[in-house]
Amino acid sequence: MNDYLPEAVMKGLQDARRVSLQRGNRLCVHDGEDVLRIRRFWADGMALDATACDHLRGRVDIYDGMRHLYQALIIGSRVEDGECIVDFKWLHLVTETAPVDFARLDATPAGLLPRG
């Protein structure tokens, strides 16, 4: 099999891959007023477009569309292969309810008999 492809074909394949990654992923980072699309995401980091992350530092919010998923603290970033690889110091899941300092009891009794 021939491993050589013309330069125009390679560029077209790279552009198509970049467009499909941007279209298929709804994850984004909110840093104040700035909204940046996430290309890839894993437990201790993420990858963004290389041109968009030169000012990204500190605490950021990560969203899936309109749903707030995580808060993260960014400690460092580096550029590799046209992507900005960002490392997290911590990543916390955002919950919709406030934390409680007591055990919640189940509202239904264990021995409930049906009416009949």
N, C-alpha and C positions, 0 to 999 in steps of 0.2 A: 504494500500500500504506500502511496506517495504521501509524505508528511509535509511537503512544501505547498503552501497556498499563496497566491498573489497578495501583495500588500493591501489592495483595495478590498479583497474578500475578508482578510483578517480584521481590517478596520470596521467593516460592516458587521461582522460577527461580534466584535467588542461593543459596538454601539447598540446592537440589538440586545445583548446581554444586559447592558446598563439600563436600557429602557424597560426591560422586563422586570428587573430588580426593583426599579422605582415604582412601577405600576402595581406589582403584586404585594408589596409590603406597606401596611398602613401605619407602622410604628413611626413615631416622630418624637423629637426632643424639643421641649419648650424651655428656652433660656431667656427669661424676661419676655421681651416682645418678639424675639427671634424664634422661628419654627424651622427645624432641620429634619430632613427625612433620614431614617435609619436604614442602612443597607442590610446589615447583619447584626444579630444580637445574641449574646451568650451570657453566662452567669457572672463573669467578672469583667465584661467589657462589651463594646459595640464598635461597629464600623460605620463611618459617615463618608460623605463625599469629601475629597481632600481640600477642595476650595472653601468649604463651609465651616471648618473647625478651627481656624487659626485663633479665634477668640474664646473658645469654649473652655471654661474652667468653673470649679466650684459645684454648688448644688444645682441640679437640673431636674425637671419633671419629664417623665416618659409616658406618652399617650398612645393608645391604639384607637385611632380615629378621634372620637370625642371622649372616650373613656380613659380616665386617669389610672394608670397601672402601677407605676413605680416612682420613687424618689431616689436619686443617686448622687453620690459625691464623686466628682471626677478628680483624679490625682495626676494624670499624665496622658499625653497623646503623642503619636508618632505617625508619619506618613509612609505607607507601604503600598506599592502598586496602584496608585491613584485613589487610595482610600485612607482616611484618617482613622487609625485604630486608637480607641479611647479606653483607658483602664479605670475601673471603679475602685474606690476605697471601701464603700459600702453601697448596697442596693436593698431598699426596703419596699415591700409590697404595700400599696395604699389600700386601706380597708374603708368600707362605706359606713361602718359603725364606730363609735368611740370605744376605746379600750375600757374594760371594767376591772376593778380590783377585788371581785368576788366571783364565786362560781354561780353561774346561772342555772336555776332549777328548771327541769322540763315541766311545761305547763300541763301536760296530760297525765292523769294518774296511771299507775302501772296496772291496776286491776279494774279498769273501766269495763262495765258490762253494757251491752247494747240494750236499747229499749225494745221491749217486745211483747 
